[in-house]
Amino acid sequence: MAMDNPGWADKPENKRRIRWGLYGVCVGLAVADFIVHRHISMPAERLPLFYALYGFVSLVGVVLAAKVLRLFVKRDEGYYDR
């Protein structure tokens, strides 16, 4: 796709709408955590916003692990030109 014809998601006003929509979904899920009855199986699940915190910590862990693993799988810039 040519850069002179950006897609619908490349327009600044649509980016803003998407971002605010995602913020709204996150807030809605956080509020639902206090309203919806959960069937817990571990004591840590009683903490408020446990699943949001667990997901965030897991995401950070995956990103940090990818940075470390990148050192082992990284190739030279001209690796595929040979």
Buried (B, 14 or more C-beta within 10 A) or exposed (E): EEEEEEEEEEEEEEEEEEEEEEEEEEEEEEEEBEEEEEEEEEEEEEEEEBEEEEEEEEEEEEEEEEEEEEEEEEEEEEEEEE
